[in-house]
Amino acid sequence: MATLIKNGYLLDPGSSREGRYDLLIDGGIVTRVEPFISECEADEIIDAEGNYVMPGFIDLHVHLREPGFEYKETIKTGTAAAAAGGYTAVCPMPNTKPSTDSPFMIEYVKMKAEKDSPIHVFPIGAITKGQMGQELTDIKGMAEAGALALSEDGKSVMNADLYRTAMKQAKEAGLRIFAHCEDKPMVAGGVMNAGKKAEELGLPGITNAVEDVIAARDILLAKETGVTLHLCHCSTKDSVKFIKLAKEEGLSVTGEVCPHHFAMSEDDITGDDGNFKMNPPLRSKEDVEALKMGLKENIIDVISTDHAPHSAEENNGSMLKSPFGIVGSETAFALTMTALVKEGYLTPMQMVEKMSYNPAKILGIDRGCLGVGKAADIVIADPTRKYVIDPETFLSKGKNTPFAGKRVTGKVLRTMVDGKTVYLAGDR
């Protein structure tokens, strides 16, 4: 059955097309992209008048919690939430129970996703067994099982020599390293950014150096080993500087920023509320501005969510007792439109580069482009729709967000995977 998307404003960095185009889809593939295509050529017509038509977003950094923490999220609920946010592919991190630390576990996540997910799922393998930092996993075996990258997300591999060996093996296996940059001993019980706000609230702080020393270390190890390195959830001005220097040196280093880190600063924290607790924490206004400029100047390549659902009971209290992490799949597009596109930091095309095209390139998958012959993974969104974020409407099990009640602009209306609609907005 042929589907025709009419009258939309196409944003497609992969084909360098921007403007009013019609798209014809047949057999899950984009077969024509032209200013006008007759309606008689299609069985189904989708009128995208006034809306952006973009390659589906790709999230390099999510936590789907299954197996082991299904009360927080499952592959089924997490990918449904991602589809509602315009995502057609996600990369779940390995900090499950048991950890995704073996070829069997990679195959298990893929099998569960095949059964339960409306979108593509590319599981990330752990670097050490059980993420304990002591013994390397079967890196080659996980690559053969279908892993595209390795990460110890949720913590760093603190043993630099062991990490260097992992990087060498990852390079040999054709895998990327997705780095969580955190010097764990330096955290020292901190729950939010070290600054005046932490002092006001009487809470222990986390300094920028906690992230920066590991970011610098990981880049130096990547330089020595030649592995492709991606720095997750960058939050400090110096992380941006380090990535810039690495790129100027010709290293294969990329970085991501999460919407909460560019849409909020520590000054937006209203009180000792677990919904504001994330790792890395909300930083200073100076750091936030550096992140925005890093995105604007294409030093930072990707916008990822670090979607991290928790139960209401876990987050309903002080930051001292709450777990780190907030949900992000269903708010990322609106927050990016509101904080970056409307404010002039990003053009709409840059936004798509960072949410779709660049993530696909980093993963090495043939997605993120709507040229003829490409897979019809598509998101249609209204760039002008205003609404108030209401966590009770989320499809995710997690409602833990500091953005409840925030007025935003930009709403995902439809998500398509291989030409089939997997999400259609109602009255949410």
Secondary structure, DSSP 4 states (H G I P E B T S, - for coil): --EEEEEEEEEETTTTEEEEEEEEEETTEEEEEES---GGG-SEEEE-TTSEEEEPEEEEEE---TTT-TTT--HHHHHHHHHHTTEEEEEE-S-SSS-S-SHHHHHHHHHHHHHH-SSEE-PPEESBGGG-SSSB--HHHHHHHT--EEE-TTS----HHHHHHHHHHHHHHT-EEEE----HHHHTT--EESSHHHHHHT--EE-THHHHHHHHHHHHHHHHH---EEE-S--SHHHHHHHHHHHHTT--EEEEE-HHHHH--GGG--SS-GGG--SSPP--HHHHHHHHHHHHTTSS-EE---B----HHHHSS-TTTSPS----TTTHHHHHIIIIITTTSS-HHHHHIIIIIHHHHHHT-S-S--STTSB--EEEEEEEEEEE--GGG-SSS----TTTT-EEEEEEEEEEETTEEEEE----
